[in-house]
């Protein structure tokens, strides 16, 4: 079960890597293409800054390559091996998958990248929970 406190929770749901209390993105829907990578500056619960340094998320491009390859391999296996399509149809399935999941791949890459450098802090999450309850 995926729950708060796990890195996988923060990666899959795009929440603050320190407290897991709120989304890092201004719009939770990745398919609003004009806002796909617009992030909040910091977490309103624990005040964690998401942009650790200028151009921090350029590193997520390397992660994006790996995530894109994983999606492409999955599309190939499903279309060619499981559905038994031709190589041409499998290629079209790969291209369609990469185009269709582009916003998700971009966000997953950013989430993975920031979670490489930050970890969940149970005490910080408790403090922020008490702080937000008082407000």
N, C-alpha and C positions, 0 to 999 in steps of 0.2 A: 504494500500500500504506500502510495506517495503522500507524504504529509509535511507540514511545516517543520523546518529544522533540517530538512534534507536538501543537498545541493540540487538534486534532480527536480525538486519542487520549484526552486527559484528559476532553474533553466527552462522548464516546460511552461511555467505560468508567467514568467517575466516580472517577478516581484523583487523587491529590494533584497539583495544578497545578504544583508546584515540582520534585518529584523523580519523579513517575509510578511510585512504588514500591508504594503500597497504596491501597485504596478509602477514600474520604472517609466512606462511610456505614457505620453499625454493621451493617446487614444488606444484602448486595449485591442481594437480590431486591426489586425495587420493588413487587411485588404483596403483600408483607406490609404491609398497609395501616396497621397500628398503628405501624410503624417506617419508613414511606416517607420522612420527612424527618429522621429522627434521624441526626445526623452525629457523628463523633468530634470531640473538641475540637481535636486537632492530629494531625499525621502522626507516627507513631512512628519513622520513618526520618530525617526532616529537621527535625522539630519545628515545621513551619509551622502557624500557627494558622489555622483555616478561618474563624472568625468574626472578621473584621478589626475590626469595631466593633459595638456593640449594634444589633440590628435590621438587620444588614448584608443579610440575604437578602430583606428587603421589596422591594428593587429587582428581584429575580428575578420578581416578579409581572408587571412590564412585559414581560419577556422571555417569560414564560409565555403572555401574550396573543398575541404574535407566533407562538410555536411552535404554539399551539392553532389559530390561523388557518391555518398551513401544513398541519397535519394535516387540518383541515376541507376545505381546498381539494383536497388529495390524495384524500380520501374522495369528494368530489363528482366529480372528474375520473374516478376509477376507476368509480364507480357509474353516473354519467350518460353520460359520453362513451364509455368503453371497454365497459361492460356493457350500455349502452343502456336503462337503467331509467327510470322516470318521475321527475318532480320530487319526488313524495311519497316514493318509495323512496330517492331520493338524500338527501333531508332526514333520513330515518330512519337511513341509513348514516352521515351526518355526526354525528348525535347518538350513535349506537352507538360510533363511532370515538372521539369525545371522551370518552365515559364509560369505554370499555375501555382507552384509553391515558392516562387521567388520571395515574396514578402515574409513568409514563414521562415525560410532559410536565413534571410537577413536578420530577423529577430533572434532566432535560435543561436546564430553565430555570435551576436552581441551578448546574449545571455550567458553563453558558454565562456566567452572571453572575460567578462567581468567576474564570473564565478571562479575563474582561475586565480584571481588576485584578492578576492574577499570571501570570507566565510561567515556562516550564521553565528550570531552571538546571542545565546539564550538570555543572558542578563540584560543585554541591550533591548531585546524583544520584550522582556518583562517590564523594564523601565518605560519603554515607549507605550506599552499597553496601559500602564497605570497613568502615564501622562495624558494619553488621548482620552481616557475615561474621565479624568478630572475636567477636561475642557468642555 
